[in-house]
């Protein structure tokens, strides 16, 4: 993973983008993806690949708001978080 190569990105007919990655997963995670693929296959009434299971799993989780600002603290909480100065009440 020391090579900083940007994987090729392809546009798909449905208006989305596709990139190919190689990742290493523990067998437990592969088994969970297999279970997810089985659940999806039952829901969609057709065979489902692990790729589809991963895509579905990624889409079903809300993306963390990396751009969101942290919640502001109330003034009292901010003041109480300050260290006390010695020699004061």
mmCIF file of the C-alpha atoms, coordinates in Angstrom:
data_MODEL
# 
_entry.id   MODEL 
# 
loop_
_atom_site.group_PDB 
_atom_site.id 
_atom_site.type_symbol 
_atom_site.label_atom_id 
_atom_site.label_alt_id 
_atom_site.label_comp_id 
_atom_site.label_asym_id 
_atom_site.label_entity_id 
_atom_site.label_seq_id 
_atom_site.pdbx_PDB_ins_code 
_atom_site.Cartn_x 
_atom_site.Cartn_y 
_atom_site.Cartn_z 
_atom_site.occupancy 
_atom_site.B_iso_or_equiv 
_atom_site.pdbx_formal_charge 
_atom_site.auth_seq_id 
_atom_site.auth_comp_id 
_atom_site.auth_asym_id 
_atom_site.auth_atom_id 
_atom_site.pdbx_PDB_model_num 
ATOM 1  C CA . UNK A 1 1  ? 0.000   0.000   0.000   1.00 0.00 ? 1  UNK A CA 1 
ATOM 2  C CA . UNK A 1 2  ? 2.998   2.278   -0.324  1.00 0.00 ? 2  UNK A CA 1 
ATOM 3  C CA . UNK A 1 3  ? 2.269   2.929   -3.990  1.00 0.00 ? 3  UNK A CA 1 
ATOM 4  C CA . UNK A 1 4  ? 0.164   6.060   -4.278  1.00 0.00 ? 4  UNK A CA 1 
ATOM 5  C CA . UNK A 1 5  ? -1.733  5.169   -7.424  1.00 0.00 ? 5  UNK A CA 1 
ATOM 6  C CA . UNK A 1 6  ? -5.239  6.431   -7.961  1.00 0.00 ? 6  UNK A CA 1 
ATOM 7  C CA . UNK A 1 7  ? -7.423  3.517   -9.072  1.00 0.00 ? 7  UNK A CA 1 
ATOM 8  C CA . UNK A 1 8  ? -9.259  4.092   -12.358 1.00 0.00 ? 8  UNK A CA 1 
ATOM 9  C CA . UNK A 1 9  ? -12.822 5.332   -12.007 1.00 0.00 ? 9  UNK A CA 1 
ATOM 10 C CA . UNK A 1 10 ? -15.562 4.386   -14.461 1.00 0.00 ? 10 UNK A CA 1 
ATOM 11 C CA . UNK A 1 11 ? -18.952 5.974   -14.992 1.00 0.00 ? 11 UNK A CA 1 
ATOM 12 C CA . UNK A 1 12 ? -21.829 3.490   -14.986 1.00 0.00 ? 12 UNK A CA 1 
ATOM 13 C CA . UNK A 1 13 ? -24.990 3.780   -17.121 1.00 0.00 ? 13 UNK A CA 1 
ATOM 14 C CA . UNK A 1 14 ? -27.112 4.455   -14.019 1.00 0.00 ? 14 UNK A CA 1 
ATOM 15 C CA . UNK A 1 15 ? -25.201 7.684   -13.317 1.00 0.00 ? 15 UNK A CA 1 
ATOM 16 C CA . UNK A 1 16 ? -22.959 6.339   -10.577 1.00 0.00 ? 16 UNK A CA 1 
ATOM 17 C CA . UNK A 1 17 ? -19.198 5.816   -10.492 1.00 0.00 ? 17 UNK A CA 1 
ATOM 18 C CA . UNK A 1 18 ? -17.281 2.587   -10.035 1.00 0.00 ? 18 UNK A CA 1 
ATOM 19 C CA . UNK A 1 19 ? -13.750 1.989   -8.762  1.00 0.00 ? 19 UNK A CA 1 
ATOM 20 C CA . UNK A 1 20 ? -12.015 -1.330  -8.193  1.00 0.00 ? 20 UNK A CA 1 
ATOM 21 C CA . UNK A 1 21 ? -10.096 -1.951  -4.988  1.00 0.00 ? 21 UNK A CA 1 
ATOM 22 C CA . UNK A 1 22 ? -8.235  -4.877  -3.533  1.00 0.00 ? 22 UNK A CA 1 
ATOM 23 C CA . UNK A 1 23 ? -8.685  -5.244  0.210   1.00 0.00 ? 23 UNK A CA 1 
ATOM 24 C CA . UNK A 1 24 ? -7.748  -7.897  2.725   1.00 0.00 ? 24 UNK A CA 1 
ATOM 25 C CA . UNK A 1 25 ? -10.540 -9.081  4.996   1.00 0.00 ? 25 UNK A CA 1 
ATOM 26 C CA . UNK A 1 26 ? -10.645 -11.576 7.848   1.00 0.00 ? 26 UNK A CA 1 
ATOM 27 C CA . UNK A 1 27 ? -12.773 -14.646 7.095   1.00 0.00 ? 27 UNK A CA 1 
ATOM 28 C CA . UNK A 1 28 ? -15.340 -13.508 9.661   1.00 0.00 ? 28 UNK A CA 1 
ATOM 29 C CA . UNK A 1 29 ? -16.024 -10.371 7.594   1.00 0.00 ? 29 UNK A CA 1 
ATOM 30 C CA . UNK A 1 30 ? -16.272 -12.427 4.403   1.00 0.00 ? 30 UNK A CA 1 
ATOM 31 C CA . UNK A 1 31 ? -18.799 -14.670 6.159   1.00 0.00 ? 31 UNK A CA 1 
ATOM 32 C CA . UNK A 1 32 ? -20.847 -11.620 7.204   1.00 0.00 ? 32 UNK A CA 1 
ATOM 33 C CA . UNK A 1 33 ? -20.830 -10.386 3.617   1.00 0.00 ? 33 UNK A CA 1 
ATOM 34 C CA . UNK A 1 34 ? -22.039 -13.815 2.514   1.00 0.00 ? 34 UNK A CA 1 
ATOM 35 C CA . UNK A 1 35 ? -24.905 -13.546 4.987   1.00 0.00 ? 35 UNK A CA 1 
ATOM 36 C CA . UNK A 1 36 ? -25.714 -10.084 3.665   1.00 0.00 ? 36 UNK A CA 1 
ATOM 37 C CA . UNK A 1 37 ? -25.663 -11.440 0.096   1.00 0.00 ? 37 UNK A CA 1 
ATOM 38 C CA . UNK A 1 38 ? -28.053 -14.224 1.146   1.00 0.00 ? 38 UNK A CA 1 
ATOM 39 C CA . UNK A 1 39 ? -30.405 -11.730 2.769   1.00 0.00 ? 39 UNK A CA 1 
ATOM 40 C CA . UNK A 1 40 ? -30.345 -9.533  -0.332  1.00 0.00 ? 40 UNK A CA 1 
ATOM 41 C CA . UNK A 1 41 ? -30.864 -12.524 -2.629  1.00 0.00 ? 41 UNK A CA 1 
ATOM 42 C CA . UNK A 1 42 ? -33.970 -13.520 -0.687  1.00 0.00 ? 42 UNK A CA 1 
ATOM 43 C CA . UNK A 1 43 ? -35.243 -9.949  -0.789  1.00 0.00 ? 43 UNK A CA 1 
ATOM 44 C CA . UNK A 1 44 ? -34.525 -9.438  -4.502  1.00 0.00 ? 44 UNK A CA 1 
ATOM 45 C CA . UNK A 1 45 ? -35.545 -12.982 -5.563  1.00 0.00 ? 45 UNK A CA 1 
ATOM 46 C CA . UNK A 1 46 ? -32.310 -13.484 -7.541  1.00 0.00 ? 46 UNK A CA 1 
ATOM 47 C CA . UNK A 1 47 ? -28.665 -14.423 -6.953  1.00 0.00 ? 47 UNK A CA 1 
ATOM 48 C CA . UNK A 1 48 ? -26.528 -11.617 -5.512  1.00 0.00 ? 48 UNK A CA 1 
ATOM 49 C CA . UNK A 1 49 ? -22.736 -11.237 -5.676  1.00 0.00 ? 49 UNK A CA 1 
ATOM 50 C CA . UNK A 1 50 ? -20.537 -10.194 -2.777  1.00 0.00 ? 50 UNK A CA 1 
ATOM 51 C CA . UNK A 1 51 ? -19.879 -6.974  -4.725  1.00 0.00 ? 51 UNK A CA 1 
ATOM 52 C CA . UNK A 1 52 ? -23.588 -6.184  -4.635  1.00 0.00 ? 52 UNK A CA 1 
ATOM 53 C CA . UNK A 1 53 ? -23.725 -7.046  -0.937  1.00 0.00 ? 53 UNK A CA 1 
ATOM 54 C CA . UNK A 1 54 ? -20.863 -4.633  -0.195  1.00 0.00 ? 54 UNK A CA 1 
ATOM 55 C CA . UNK A 1 55 ? -22.469 -1.876  -2.273  1.00 0.00 ? 55 UNK A CA 1 
ATOM 56 C CA . UNK A 1 56 ? -25.795 -2.391  -0.547  1.00 0.00 ? 56 UNK A CA 1 
ATOM 57 C CA . UNK A 1 57 ? -24.157 -2.363  2.870   1.00 0.00 ? 57 UNK A CA 1 
ATOM 58 C CA . UNK A 1 58 ? -22.306 0.869   2.108   1.00 0.00 ? 58 UNK A CA 1 
ATOM 59 C CA . UNK A 1 59 ? -25.473 2.530   0.827   1.00 0.00 ? 59 UNK A CA 1 
ATOM 60 C CA . UNK A 1 60 ? -27.589 1.436   3.784   1.00 0.00 ? 60 UNK A CA 1 
ATOM 61 C CA . UNK A 1 61 ? -25.390 3.126   6.365   1.00 0.00 ? 61 UNK A CA 1 
ATOM 62 C CA . UNK A 1 62 ? -25.660 6.898   6.716   1.00 0.00 ? 62 UNK A CA 1 
ATOM 63 C CA . UNK A 1 63 ? -22.401 8.580   5.809   1.00 0.00 ? 63 UNK A CA 1 
ATOM 64 C CA . UNK A 1 64 ? -20.714 10.409  8.672   1.00 0.00 ? 64 UNK A CA 1 
ATOM 65 C CA . UNK A 1 65 ? -20.951 14.164  8.283   1.00 0.00 ? 65 UNK A CA 1 
ATOM 66 C CA . UNK A 1 66 ? -17.243 14.898  8.016   1.00 0.00 ? 66 UNK A CA 1 
ATOM 67 C CA . UNK A 1 67 ? -18.031 18.458  6.996   1.00 0.00 ? 67 UNK A CA 1 
ATOM 68 C CA . UNK A 1 68 ? -20.298 19.138  9.991   1.00 0.00 ? 68 UNK A CA 1 
ATOM 69 C CA . UNK A 1 69 ? -19.055 21.446  12.705  1.00 0.00 ? 69 UNK A CA 1 
ATOM 70 C CA . UNK A 1 70 ? -18.753 20.008  16.222  1.00 0.00 ? 70 UNK A CA 1 
ATOM 71 C CA . UNK A 1 71 ? -21.594 20.909  18.546  1.00 0.00 ? 71 UNK A CA 1 
ATOM 72 C CA . UNK A 1 72 ? -20.976 24.098  20.464  1.00 0.00 ? 72 UNK A CA 1 
ATOM 73 C CA . UNK A 1 73 ? -20.763 23.848  24.235  1.00 0.00 ? 73 UNK A CA 1 
ATOM 74 C CA . UNK A 1 74 ? -23.008 26.044  26.378  1.00 0.00 ? 74 UNK A CA 1 
ATOM 75 C CA . UNK A 1 75 ? -21.089 28.900  28.001  1.00 0.00 ? 75 UNK A CA 1 
ATOM 76 C CA . UNK A 1 76 ? -21.411 27.372  31.506  1.00 0.00 ? 76 UNK A CA 1 
ATOM 77 C CA . UNK A 1 77 ? -19.957 24.053  30.356  1.00 0.00 ? 77 UNK A CA 1 
ATOM 78 C CA . UNK A 1 78 ? -17.091 25.820  28.585  1.00 0.00 ? 78 UNK A CA 1 
ATOM 79 C CA . UNK A 1 79 ? -16.257 27.834  31.707  1.00 0.00 ? 79 UNK A CA 1 
ATOM 80 C CA . UNK A 1 80 ? -16.420 24.803  34.002  1.00 0.00 ? 80 UNK A CA 1 
ATOM 81 C CA . UNK A 1 81 ? -14.016 22.986  31.696  1.00 0.00 ? 81 UNK A CA 1 
ATOM 82 C CA . UNK A 1 82 ? -11.345 25.620  32.303  1.00 0.00 ? 82 UNK A CA 1 
ATOM 83 C CA . UNK A 1 83 ? -8.681  24.762  34.901  1.00 0.00 ? 83 UNK A CA 1 
ATOM 84 C CA . UNK A 1 84 ? -9.038  26.523  38.261  1.00 0.00 ? 84 UNK A CA 1 
ATOM 85 C CA . UNK A 1 85 ? -6.374  29.083  39.044  1.00 0.00 ? 85 UNK A CA 1 
ATOM 86 C CA . UNK A 1 86 ? -4.711  28.702  42.431  1.00 0.00 ? 86 UNK A CA 1 
ATOM 87 C CA . UNK A 1 87 ? -5.382  31.482  44.934  1.00 0.00 ? 87 UNK A CA 1 
ATOM 88 C CA . UNK A 1 88 ? -8.887  32.246  43.660  1.00 0.00 ? 88 UNK A CA 1 
ATOM 89 C CA . UNK A 1 89 ? -12.232 31.250  45.129  1.00 0.00 ? 89 UNK A CA 1 
# 
